[in-house]
Amino acid sequence: MRLVVVGATGAVGTEILNILEQRDFPVDELVPVASARSAGRRLPFRGEEVEVVALEESVFDGVDVALFDVPDELSSQWAPVAASRGAVVVDNSAAFRMAEGVPLIVPEINGNQVRDLPRNIIASPNCTTLAMVLPLAVLHAEAGLVRVVAASYQAASGAGQMGIDELWEQIELVVKEPDAARAGAAGQVLEPGSIFAHPIAMNVIPQCGSAKEAGYTSEELKLCYETRKILSLPELPVTATCVRVPVVTGHGVAVHAQFSEPITAEQARDLLSGAEGIEIRDDLGAADFPTPLQAAGRDPCYVGRIRQDLFDDAALELFCVADNLRKGAALNTVQIAELLIA
């Protein structure tokens, strides 16, 4: 088994290497790939070190599986190259998620689709989609999902390492100058950085992604279209508002889900408690519910605040949280690779 990790030095790429080791993935030769400026770096793996090589066509010779975590434009260019040389590509970017002939895979939901790969490419979903689609799939199988309204609370790390850095820089400023967190009529003390359009520290920003049609953002449309594709519900109405919050790791999603049949909160808990990849945290009286800190560094999608809509017995409210770097990206990618070699 010869496996390539493209983008191995990034935040998600590093997490992929950790998970490959933690899950004892049966790789005989691991090839970490990054940009030319990272070539020659040595990364720890299974008690040894592996050398990073620069991205070029020859790195895909004789490769069985190639895991990609790079920007969309690089995936668009290089994933077909890897596939043409015989590798099965698992891509974590948005480049192929909605492409014809490319399955969009969450192993717990539609892992059987890895058997049909006309383009030798598999896409892994957006990290926010992964936080909510796991419980929705379970509930859909029981009651028939007919509509989803969601609001996300997305960590700064969703914008990459520079997003994390910008959050910490602004927090440090507020610690030194507390009045910076109370700016407004008195003047803007805390200035926006280069990543987010407004200060992220002590703030929430109701924009994730770029502006798109009808007032939606790219992130909101991803939630809609990816959920439809994963659940094989091409006409499912999905609408969302995606919000950036001053959290390092962990995306939360508040979900209003409508079904074709009545479903109670107790039924939902019973269904979700036995589902693969899901952990229930749902005792409001004991303040037991999902939070980003709870999910950070862990595999499951956490679900809580489950309740039946007061005005519709065929609708549920729930709150879902997942580590956006782990299950939202690296873990799902590795799980897909595990399906390929099973």
C-alpha positions as CSV (number, residue, x, y, z in Angstrom):
1,M,0.0,0.0,0.0
2,R,1.6,3.2,-1.2
3,L,-0.3,6.3,0.0
4,V,0.3,10.0,-0.7
5,V,-1.0,12.8,1.4
6,V,-1.1,16.1,-0.6
7,G,-1.0,19.1,1.7
8,A,0.7,17.1,4.5
9,T,2.1,20.1,6.3
10,G,-1.2,22.0,6.7
11,A,-3.5,21.8,9.7
12,V,-5.7,19.1,8.2
13,G,-2.8,17.3,6.6
14,T,-1.1,17.1,9.9
15,E,-4.3,15.7,11.4
16,I,-4.5,13.1,8.6
17,L,-1.1,11.8,9.5
18,N,-2.0,11.6,13.2
19,I,-5.2,9.7,12.4
20,L,-3.5,7.3,10.0
21,E,-1.2,6.4,12.9
22,Q,-3.9,6.3,15.5
23,R,-6.1,4.0,13.5
24,D,-3.2,1.8,12.3
25,F,-4.0,2.3,8.7
26,P,-2.2,-0.4,6.7
27,V,0.2,1.7,4.7
28,D,3.6,0.3,3.6
29,E,4.9,3.6,2.2
30,L,3.7,7.0,3.2
31,V,4.6,9.9,0.9
32,P,3.9,13.4,2.4
33,V,3.6,16.0,-0.3
34,A,3.5,19.8,0.0
35,S,4.7,22.9,-1.9
36,A,8.3,23.3,-3.0
37,R,9.1,25.5,0.0
38,S,8.2,22.7,2.4
39,A,10.1,20.0,0.5
40,G,12.8,18.4,2.7
41,R,10.9,18.9,6.0
42,R,10.7,15.7,8.1
43,L,7.4,14.8,9.7
44,P,7.0,12.2,12.5
45,F,5.1,9.0,11.7
46,R,5.1,5.7,13.6
47,G,8.1,6.6,15.6
48,E,10.2,7.5,12.6
49,E,10.4,10.5,10.2
50,V,9.2,10.8,6.6
51,E,10.5,13.4,4.3
52,V,8.2,15.9,2.5
53,V,8.5,16.0,-1.2
54,A,7.4,18.7,-3.6
55,L,4.1,18.3,-5.6
56,E,4.9,17.0,-9.1
57,E,3.5,14.3,-11.4
58,S,6.0,11.7,-10.5
59,V,4.9,11.5,-6.9
60,F,1.8,9.7,-8.0
61,D,3.6,6.8,-9.8
62,G,2.7,3.5,-8.3
63,V,0.4,5.1,-5.7
64,D,-2.8,3.3,-4.6
65,V,-4.5,6.1,-2.7
66,A,-4.0,9.8,-2.7
67,L,-5.5,12.0,0.1
68,F,-5.8,15.6,-0.9
69,D,-6.2,18.6,1.4
70,V,-5.3,21.7,-0.7
71,P,-7.2,24.7,-2.1
72,D,-9.8,24.1,-4.7
73,E,-7.6,25.3,-7.6
74,L,-4.8,22.9,-6.7
75,S,-7.2,20.0,-6.4
76,S,-8.8,20.8,-9.7
77,Q,-5.4,20.7,-11.3
78,W,-3.7,17.8,-9.6
79,A,-6.4,15.3,-8.5
80,P,-7.1,14.3,-12.2
81,V,-3.3,13.9,-12.6
82,A,-3.2,11.5,-9.7
83,A,-6.3,9.6,-10.9
84,S,-4.9,9.3,-14.4
85,R,-1.8,7.6,-13.0
86,G,-3.9,4.9,-11.2
87,A,-4.4,6.4,-7.8
88,V,-7.8,6.6,-6.2
89,V,-8.1,10.2,-5.0
90,V,-10.0,11.3,-1.8
91,D,-10.3,15.0,-2.1
92,N,-11.2,17.3,0.8
93,S,-11.7,20.5,-1.2
94,A,-14.9,21.8,-2.8
95,A,-13.5,21.2,-6.3
96,F,-15.3,17.9,-7.0
97,R,-18.1,17.7,-4.5
98,M,-20.9,18.5,-6.9
99,A,-19.2,17.1,-10.0
100,E,-20.9,14.4,-12.1
101,G,-19.4,11.0,-11.6
102,V,-17.8,11.9,-8.3
103,P,-19.5,10.5,-5.1
104,L,-19.7,12.7,-2.1
105,I,-19.1,10.3,0.8
106,V,-19.8,10.1,4.5
107,P,-18.9,6.5,5.3
108,E,-21.6,6.1,7.9
109,I,-24.3,7.2,5.4
110,N,-23.4,6.3,1.8
111,G,-20.1,4.4,2.0
112,N,-21.3,1.8,-0.5
113,Q,-20.9,4.4,-3.3
114,V,-17.1,4.0,-3.3
115,R,-17.6,0.9,-5.4
116,D,-18.5,3.0,-8.5
117,L,-15.7,5.4,-9.4
118,P,-15.8,6.4,-13.1
119,R,-13.3,9.2,-12.5
120,N,-11.2,7.6,-9.7
121,I,-12.1,10.5,-7.5
122,I,-14.1,10.7,-4.3
123,A,-15.1,13.9,-2.6
124,S,-15.3,14.5,1.2
125,P,-18.0,17.0,2.3
126,N,-17.7,20.5,3.8
127,C,-16.9,20.4,7.6
128,T,-20.1,22.2,8.5
129,T,-22.2,19.8,6.4
130,L,-20.6,16.9,8.3
131,A,-21.6,18.3,11.6
132,M,-25.3,18.0,10.8
133,V,-25.8,15.4,8.1
134,L,-25.0,12.4,10.2
135,P,-27.9,12.8,12.6
136,L,-30.2,14.0,9.8
137,A,-29.5,10.8,7.8
138,V,-30.5,8.7,10.8
139,L,-33.7,10.6,11.4
140,H,-34.5,10.7,7.6
141,A,-34.4,6.9,7.5
142,E,-37.1,6.8,10.1
143,A,-39.4,9.7,9.4
144,G,-38.6,11.1,5.9
145,L,-36.9,14.4,5.9
146,V,-38.8,17.1,3.9
147,R,-37.1,20.4,4.9
148,V,-34.0,21.7,6.8
149,V,-33.4,25.2,8.3
150,A,-30.0,25.6,9.9
151,A,-27.8,28.2,11.6
152,S,-24.1,27.4,11.9
153,Y,-21.6,28.7,14.5
154,Q,-18.3,28.1,12.8
155,A,-14.8,28.2,14.4
156,A,-12.0,30.4,13.2
157,S,-10.0,27.4,12.2
158,G,-12.5,26.9,9.4
159,A,-10.6,29.7,7.7
160,G,-7.3,27.9,8.2
161,Q,-4.3,28.6,10.4
162,M,-4.4,32.3,9.5
163,G,-7.9,32.4,10.9
164,I,-6.7,31.0,14.2
165,D,-3.8,33.4,14.2
166,E,-6.0,36.4,13.6
167,L,-8.3,35.3,16.5
168,W,-5.4,35.0,18.9
169,E,-3.9,38.3,17.9
170,Q,-7.1,40.1,18.5
171,I,-7.7,38.3,21.8
172,E,-4.2,39.4,23.0
173,L,-5.1,43.0,22.1
174,V,-8.3,42.9,24.1
175,V,-6.5,41.5,27.1
176,K,-4.1,44.4,27.0
177,E,-6.8,47.0,26.1
178,P,-10.2,45.8,27.5
179,D,-12.0,48.9,26.0
180,A,-11.3,47.4,22.6
181,A,-14.1,45.0,23.2
182,R,-16.5,47.8,23.9
183,A,-15.8,50.0,20.8
184,G,-18.7,51.4,18.9
185,A,-19.9,55.0,19.2
186,A,-16.6,55.8,20.9
187,G,-14.7,54.6,17.9
188,Q,-13.4,51.4,16.4
189,V,-10.4,50.3,18.5
190,L,-10.4,46.6,17.5
191,E,-9.7,46.6,13.7
192,P,-10.5,43.8,11.2
193,G,-7.6,41.6,10.2
194,S,-6.9,40.2,6.7
195,I,-9.0,37.0,7.0
196,F,-12.3,38.2,8.4
197,A,-14.3,41.2,7.3
198,H,-14.8,42.3,10.9
199,P,-13.0,41.7,14.2
200,I,-13.5,38.1,15.2
201,A,-12.5,38.4,18.9
202,M,-15.4,39.2,21.2
203,N,-17.7,39.2,18.1
204,V,-19.8,37.1,15.8
205,I,-19.7,37.6,12.0
206,P,-22.8,36.5,10.0
207,Q,-20.7,35.6,6.9
208,C,-18.8,32.5,6.1
209,G,-17.6,32.2,2.6
210,S,-18.0,34.6,-0.3
211,A,-21.2,36.4,-1.4
212,K,-23.3,34.5,-3.8
213,E,-26.7,34.8,-5.5
214,A,-29.9,35.9,-3.6
215,G,-27.9,37.1,-0.6
216,Y,-26.5,33.7,0.3
217,T,-22.8,32.9,0.9
218,S,-20.8,30.1,-0.6
219,E,-20.8,28.2,2.7
220,E,-24.6,28.4,3.0
221,L,-25.1,27.0,-0.5
222,K,-22.6,24.2,0.2
223,L,-24.8,23.2,3.2
224,C,-27.8,23.0,0.9
225,Y,-26.4,21.2,-2.2
226,E,-24.1,18.8,-0.3
227,T,-26.8,17.7,2.1
228,R,-29.0,17.0,-0.9
229,K,-26.3,14.9,-2.6
230,I,-25.2,12.9,0.4
231,L,-28.8,12.0,1.3
232,S,-29.8,11.4,-2.3
233,L,-32.6,14.0,-1.9
234,P,-32.0,16.3,-4.9
235,E,-35.1,18.4,-4.3
236,L,-34.8,18.7,-0.5
237,P,-35.3,22.4,0.6
238,V,-32.3,23.3,2.8
239,T,-31.6,26.9,3.9
240,A,-28.9,28.2,6.2
241,T,-27.3,31.2,7.8
242,C,-23.6,30.6,8.5
243,V,-21.9,32.6,11.3
244,R,-18.3,32.8,12.3
245,V,-17.7,32.8,16.1
246,P,-14.6,33.4,18.2
247,V,-13.9,29.7,18.8
248,V,-10.6,27.9,17.7
249,T,-12.0,24.5,16.9
250,G,-15.5,23.0,16.5
251,H,-18.4,23.9,14.3
252,G,-21.9,23.9,15.8
253,V,-25.2,23.8,13.8
254,A,-28.7,24.6,15.2
255,V,-31.1,22.6,13.0
256,H,-34.8,22.8,12.4
257,A,-35.8,19.5,10.6
258,Q,-39.2,18.8,9.2
259,F,-40.3,15.3,8.4
260,S,-43.1,13.6,6.5
261,E,-44.3,11.7,9.6
262,P,-44.6,12.7,13.3
263,I,-41.5,12.0,15.3
264,T,-40.9,12.7,19.0
265,A,-37.8,13.8,20.8
266,E,-37.7,10.5,22.6
267,Q,-37.8,8.6,19.3
268,A,-35.0,10.7,18.0
269,R,-32.8,10.1,21.0
270,D,-33.4,6.3,20.8
271,L,-32.5,6.3,17.1
272,L,-29.4,8.5,17.4
273,S,-28.0,6.8,20.6
274,G,-27.3,3.7,18.6
275,A,-26.0,5.3,15.4
276,E,-22.5,5.0,14.3
277,G,-20.4,8.2,14.6
278,I,-22.9,10.0,16.8
279,E,-22.8,10.7,20.6
280,I,-25.8,12.1,22.4
281,R,-25.4,14.9,25.0
282,D,-28.9,15.8,25.9
283,D,-29.8,16.7,29.5
284,L,-30.7,20.3,29.6
285,G,-31.3,20.2,33.4
286,A,-27.8,19.0,34.0
287,A,-26.4,21.5,31.4
288,D,-25.3,18.5,29.4
289,F,-25.3,19.5,25.7
290,P,-22.8,19.7,22.9
291,T,-20.1,22.4,22.9
292,P,-17.1,23.0,20.6
293,L,-14.6,22.4,23.5
294,Q,-16.3,19.1,24.2
295,A,-15.9,18.0,20.6
296,A,-12.4,19.2,20.0
297,G,-10.0,16.4,19.3
298,R,-12.7,13.8,19.3
299,D,-14.3,11.7,16.6
300,P,-18.1,11.8,17.0
301,C,-20.7,14.2,15.9
302,Y,-22.3,15.3,19.2
303,V,-26.0,15.9,19.3
304,G,-28.2,17.5,21.9
305,R,-31.0,20.0,22.7
306,I,-33.3,17.6,20.9
307,R,-36.9,18.7,21.2
308,Q,-40.1,18.5,19.2
309,D,-41.3,21.7,17.6
310,L,-44.0,23.2,19.8
311,F,-46.2,23.8,16.8
312,D,-45.5,20.9,14.5
313,D,-45.3,17.3,15.7
314,A,-43.4,16.3,12.5
315,A,-40.5,18.7,13.2
316,L,-37.5,18.6,15.5
317,E,-35.0,21.1,16.9
318,L,-31.5,19.9,17.6
319,F,-27.9,21.2,18.1
320,C,-25.0,19.4,16.5
321,V,-21.2,19.9,17.0
322,A,-18.2,18.3,15.4
323,D,-14.5,19.0,15.4
324,N,-14.1,20.7,12.0
325,L,-10.5,19.6,11.6
326,R,-11.1,16.0,12.6
327,K,-14.5,14.5,11.7
328,G,-15.2,17.6,9.5
329,A,-12.1,16.9,7.4
330,A,-9.2,14.6,8.3
331,L,-11.1,11.7,9.9
332,N,-13.7,11.5,7.2
333,T,-11.0,11.4,4.6
334,V,-9.2,8.6,6.3
335,Q,-12.4,6.7,6.8
336,I,-13.1,6.8,3.1
337,A,-9.6,5.4,2.5
338,E,-10.4,2.6,4.9
339,L,-13.5,1.8,2.8
340,L,-11.3,1.6,-0.3
341,I,-9.0,-1.0,1.1
342,A,-11.6,-3.0,3.1
